[in-house]
Amino acid sequence: MNSRGPVRRTLGCALGLTLCATLPAFGQAIDPLERAWPAVVKVYGAGGFQGVPAYGSGVIVDARGFVLTAWSIALRTPSLRAVDVDGRSYPAVIWRADPGLGVALLKLELPVGGLGAAKVELRPLALGRSEAVSPGDTIYTLGNPFGFVYGAERVAVQRGVVTTVGAPQEDARVLNLPERLPRLILHDAPHNPGTQGGPLLTRSGELVGICGRIVESRATNTLLNFAVPTELLRDFVREAITWRSPNPDPPRPPAESAAGPPVTGLRLLRAHLVRSPLAYVERVVPESPAARAGFEPDDLVFRLAGRTIRSCRDYDQVLESLAAGQEVEVVVKRGPALITLRLRLEAP
Amino acid sequence: MRLTCFAVLGVALGAPLAAQSRDEGALERVTKRAIERVAVGVVEIEALGGLEEAFQAPTNEAGAEEGILARKGFKQAYGPSTGLVVREDGWILTSTFFLRRKPRHLIVTTHDGKSYLATLAGQDEARALCLLKVQAKGLTPVTWAAPEALRVGRYAIALGRGLGYEHLAVSRGIVSGLNRIGGRALQSSAAISPMNYGGPLVSLEGEVLGILVPLSMQGGQASVEIYDSGIGFAIPAVDAVAAIPRLSKAGVLRPGFLGVVPDPLSQDGVRIAQVSPGSPAAQAGLEPGDTITAVGERAVERAWQLRHALGAHYAGDEVELSVSRGTERKTLTLTLGAPPGAGK
C-alpha cells in the first residue's frame, strides 16, 4: 500500500494512531478513515436537471490541487468549486476528463500564499492497489449523498462488502455505465445522488476506487453500486498532471438523461422492442465452419464463446464481438442433451 | 480542526480502535472462507424461452426507455438465477423467481462450469421454492446450518449468480427477524434481489441458514420496491430441507387454507369471527363464535399463533384442531384446502 503525501494527526484522533500501511503490528491500530477524511472534497457543479445531481464528491490525489471525481455533465460550469474537510471553498476547473472511463481530474485554484494569507496544504490520498480487491472484502465509501452535508461537516461513511469484480457483464449503455470501463468493482453499500466521485476504501483505508453514478442492471432489475478501480486511473492521473493547462475543450460528455444517450450504437438494442426468438439452427451450410464443427438443424445454441445466448439477438451481438480465425466453444441443446462443439470462425 | 463529527465511524481511543481493526480483519477473513466453503454447492440456472422471448424494454409515454427514476410497469429481470445442490445425484433447490417467465428450457451450470439440462420436479407456492432435477452424479451439496445457528443479530452473507459475473455476488447483513410471513420466512438485512434469489443465506461458518426467496412483506411476489432494500426473506434451512422430499413427489405445493377470519382481539384461544362458505372450516362444521385452542400439538392463544401454526402446513395436509364452543370441547380433523384463486 502507498503512503505518499504528508500524514497529519488531527486534533480529534490523536491518541496512539499509527498510520502504517500494512496490517497493524500488535497493539497498533489503523483508523481506515483517518487518512481519507482530509482528502475528500464536496464538489459543486451546475444543473441538477434531468436527474443529474449538481453536487458530488471528490478525492484529492495530488497536493498541487488535483482532485479525482466521477465524470458528470454537471461539472461543465465556470462556477465549479470544491469544499475541503476544513470548509475551505476553492474554485475548480476540469483539468482533464475521460467520460469513457467515467472520471474527471479537477484542479483546485489554491490561494497564493502572500502577506497575511495562510498557505493551504492539501493532504492527498494516494491511489492504492485495486488489483488486490476481491468479493467479500470490507469496504467503506465516503461521500455527500443528497448533498446535505455542508462546509466543514464531514461527509457520510458507509460500510459494506465487495459484491464482485470484473468486466461489465452487460451492454454498457443499457447499464448507463461509462462506455469504456474494462473492469469495475461492485459493492453493497448503497450509492445515492452525491456519492459519485467519492473514494472507495479498503478496511485499512487504501484508496481502491472512485464511486460511480447510479446505474441500473437489466439482468436483475436492480440498481448497482459501482466504483472505477484505481488500477484504471493511474495512467490517466499521471498523464493528466503533466499538462500545463486545463484542456480547453474537454470531450463531450455522454448525456445522462433518463431518455438514454443518443448514440447510434444503441440501435441494436431497439431489438428489445421486437420478439427475438431462441437461437435455433434452421440450416447448416454445407462445407461451412459450422458443418465441420458438427452442427445440425434444430440445435439450440445456448452458449457461444462463454456467453449465454438467450435469443438470436444475443447470438448476433456476441458474434460481432468475435474475430475471424478464432476457435470458440459453442454449447447446443440437441434433444435431451447438451453438446459442446468447437467452431472455427472464418473471414466473411 | 473542528470536531464536527457528522458521520464519524472512527473511534477516538486507541484500544477500541485496535479491537475494531482486528475484528474487521477477522470478519473479512471468515466472510471469505464462508463464501469459499459454500460456493461449490451453488449453481447458476439459465431459463430460456417463454415470456422472455417477448421481453419488451419498458418505455415511458414518450416511447423512450425507462430510466432509474421511472421504475414501474412490466419488467422482468432476465439474468441467470441461482440454486443450491441439495443432493449429490442432481437435485437442485431454487426459488420460483424465474418460473414467472414460463421458460421452455432450464440449464443448470455447476461451480466447475459443467452444464446440465434440468427438469422442474416440483414447486412450493407458499414458500416460493422449486426443485429441479439434472442427470448428474457426485455433485457437492451445500451444508445446512443447525437450527440453533439461526439467531437474530448474527451476520448473514447472501450469495447469488444473478449479475452473471465469474464470482458469486456477495452481500453481507444480519439476520433481522424470524417467523416472518406467517412463520414461513426469516428476514435479513443483506441486499436480496434477483441478484441472489434461489441462492444461499450463509452463516460465517459457511453453512446455509436459508434459501433466498422473492417473497414480499405481505407474502406475495417481491417487486422492485423491496429489491436490495435491507428487507429480504429466506426460507429457513429446516423448512427448506423438509420441503425437498415433498417437492420431489408433489408437483405443486400450495399454502394450506382453513377459511376462518379470526377475531383480532382473541386471547386464550382464537375466536372465529367469520367462516368462508364452502371452505374446509365450513365443511368441518366450524361456526362463528367457536374458539380454536390448538392446531395438532401446538396450542394457539392469539390470531398470529394460528397463522403460524397453519403456515407450516400445505393444502392437502390433514390437521387436527382443538375447538371449544361454549362449554363443549372437541377435536376436529380436517383437510386444508388451497386458497381461493391459487394456481391461476
Chai-1 contact restraints between the chains, C-beta under 6 A:
chainA,res_idxA,chainB,res_idxB,connection_type,confidence,min_distance_angstrom,max_distance_angstrom,comment,restraint_id
A,T10,B,M1,contact,1.0,0.0,6.0,A-B,restraint_1
A,L11,B,M1,contact,1.0,0.0,6.0,A-B,restraint_2
A,G12,B,L3,contact,1.0,0.0,6.0,A-B,restraint_3
A,C13,B,G10,contact,1.0,0.0,6.0,A-B,restraint_4
A,C13,B,A12,contact,1.0,0.0,6.0,A-B,restraint_5
A,L15,B,L13,contact,1.0,0.0,6.0,A-B,restraint_6
A,L15,B,G14,contact,1.0,0.0,6.0,A-B,restraint_7
A,G16,B,G14,contact,1.0,0.0,6.0,A-B,restraint_8
A,P24,B,S21,contact,1.0,0.0,6.0,A-B,restraint_9
A,A29,B,L17,contact,1.0,0.0,6.0,A-B,restraint_10
A,A29,B,A18,contact,1.0,0.0,6.0,A-B,restraint_11
A,A29,B,S21,contact,1.0,0.0,6.0,A-B,restraint_12
A,I30,B,S21,contact,1.0,0.0,6.0,A-B,restraint_13
A,D31,B,G10,contact,1.0,0.0,6.0,A-B,restraint_14
A,D31,B,L17,contact,1.0,0.0,6.0,A-B,restraint_15
A,L33,B,G10,contact,1.0,0.0,6.0,A-B,restraint_16
A,G51,B,L69,contact,1.0,0.0,6.0,A-B,restraint_17
A,P135,B,H167,contact,1.0,0.0,6.0,A-B,restraint_18
A,P135,B,V170,contact,1.0,0.0,6.0,A-B,restraint_19
A,G136,B,T31,contact,1.0,0.0,6.0,A-B,restraint_20
A,G136,B,K32,contact,1.0,0.0,6.0,A-B,restraint_21
A,G136,B,I35,contact,1.0,0.0,6.0,A-B,restraint_22
A,G136,B,V170,contact,1.0,0.0,6.0,A-B,restraint_23
A,T138,B,E24,contact,1.0,0.0,6.0,A-B,restraint_24
A,T138,B,E28,contact,1.0,0.0,6.0,A-B,restraint_25
A,A152,B,R2,contact,1.0,0.0,6.0,A-B,restraint_26
A,A152,B,T4,contact,1.0,0.0,6.0,A-B,restraint_27
A,E153,B,T4,contact,1.0,0.0,6.0,A-B,restraint_28
A,E153,B,F6,contact,1.0,0.0,6.0,A-B,restraint_29
A,R154,B,T4,contact,1.0,0.0,6.0,A-B,restraint_30
A,R154,B,F6,contact,1.0,0.0,6.0,A-B,restraint_31
A,R154,B,A7,contact,1.0,0.0,6.0,A-B,restraint_32
A,A156,B,A7,contact,1.0,0.0,6.0,A-B,restraint_33
A,V157,B,A7,contact,1.0,0.0,6.0,A-B,restraint_34
A,V157,B,L9,contact,1.0,0.0,6.0,A-B,restraint_35
A,V161,B,V170,contact,1.0,0.0,6.0,A-B,restraint_36
A,V161,B,R172,contact,1.0,0.0,6.0,A-B,restraint_37
A,T163,B,A169,contact,1.0,0.0,6.0,A-B,restraint_38
A,T163,B,V170,contact,1.0,0.0,6.0,A-B,restraint_39
A,T163,B,S171,contact,1.0,0.0,6.0,A-B,restraint_40
A,T164,B,Y165,contact,1.0,0.0,6.0,A-B,restraint_41
A,T164,B,H167,contact,1.0,0.0,6.0,A-B,restraint_42
A,T164,B,A169,contact,1.0,0.0,6.0,A-B,restraint_43
A,G166,B,Y165,contact,1.0,0.0,6.0,A-B,restraint_44
A,G166,B,E166,contact,1.0,0.0,6.0,A-B,restraint_45
A,Q169,B,G164,contact,1.0,0.0,6.0,A-B,restraint_46
A,Q169,B,Y165,contact,1.0,0.0,6.0,A-B,restraint_47
A,D188,B,S171,contact,1.0,0.0,6.0,A-B,restraint_48
A,D188,B,A191,contact,1.0,0.0,6.0,A-B,restraint_49
A,R203,B,E24,contact,1.0,0.0,6.0,A-B,restraint_50
A,E216,B,I68,contact,1.0,0.0,6.0,A-B,restraint_51
A,A219,B,G79,contact,1.0,0.0,6.0,A-B,restraint_52
A,A219,B,G164,contact,1.0,0.0,6.0,A-B,restraint_53
A,T220,B,A77,contact,1.0,0.0,6.0,A-B,restraint_54
A,T220,B,G79,contact,1.0,0.0,6.0,A-B,restraint_55
A,T220,B,G162,contact,1.0,0.0,6.0,A-B,restraint_56
A,T220,B,S193,contact,1.0,0.0,6.0,A-B,restraint_57
A,T220,B,P194,contact,1.0,0.0,6.0,A-B,restraint_58
A,T220,B,M195,contact,1.0,0.0,6.0,A-B,restraint_59
A,N221,B,K75,contact,1.0,0.0,6.0,A-B,restraint_60
A,N221,B,A77,contact,1.0,0.0,6.0,A-B,restraint_61
A,N221,B,P194,contact,1.0,0.0,6.0,A-B,restraint_62
A,N221,B,V224,contact,1.0,0.0,6.0,A-B,restraint_63
A,T222,B,S193,contact,1.0,0.0,6.0,A-B,restraint_64
A,T222,B,Y227,contact,1.0,0.0,6.0,A-B,restraint_65
A,T222,B,D228,contact,1.0,0.0,6.0,A-B,restraint_66
A,A258,B,G67,contact,1.0,0.0,6.0,A-B,restraint_67
A,A258,B,L69,contact,1.0,0.0,6.0,A-B,restraint_68
A,A259,B,A64,contact,1.0,0.0,6.0,A-B,restraint_69
A,G260,B,E65,contact,1.0,0.0,6.0,A-B,restraint_70
A,H272,B,A57,contact,1.0,0.0,6.0,A-B,restraint_71
A,R275,B,E53,contact,1.0,0.0,6.0,A-B,restraint_72
A,R275,B,A54,contact,1.0,0.0,6.0,A-B,restraint_73
A,P277,B,E53,contact,1.0,0.0,6.0,A-B,restraint_74
A,L278,B,G49,contact,1.0,0.0,6.0,A-B,restraint_75
A,T308,B,E46,contact,1.0,0.0,6.0,A-B,restraint_76
A,R310,B,L48,contact,1.0,0.0,6.0,A-B,restraint_77
A,L338,B,S115,contact,1.0,0.0,6.0,A-B,restraint_78
A,L338,B,L117,contact,1.0,0.0,6.0,A-B,restraint_79
